[in-house]
Amino acid sequence: MTVNDDITRMPRKRLAAAVLIRDHANRVLLLEPTYKLNWELPGGIVEADESPWTAASREVAEELGLHLPLGRLLVVDHVHAHDDRPDGINFIFDGGHLATVPTAFPDGEIRAAHFHTVAEAHPHLKPQMAGRITAALQAAAEGTTLLCNHGVPVA
């Protein structure tokens, strides 16, 4: 048995990366996807051989046609296995501020984009997403990075 044999048998986790973009009233840019009911932050799955920060930038470009410099890491969230999905790790990076809502969606996956507070958007968010966004806003305000477990801050 070689080290490579051991590595190939190690567990793997799903990785996703998103970007917290706000307006100057500190409302969050939320996307309304065409393929599911719940709203999301700009972002998506980290592909093979791709870093989370590269995935976050790529997804913002694909979904919104924007090339934003990413700020620091705000949230690392462990998501429990659920439904048919294995457990995973979600990263949220600071995307800074935009003055207006994007209106062009190049990849066809986005129906609309909105700036909302978490409270305003709550009916359109999964509970763990609402928690993750709330944690990201807190981390941005405090200059920290928060660790979460299924959207609930633990450290």
Secondary structure, DSSP 8 states (H G I E B T S, - for coil): --HHHHHHTS---EEEEEEEEE-TT--EEEEEESS-SS-B-SEEE--TT--HHHHHHHHHHHHH--------EEEEEEE--BTTB--EEEEEEEEEE-SS-----TTS-EEEEEEE-HHHHGGGS-HHHHHHHHHHHHHHHHT--EEEETTEE--
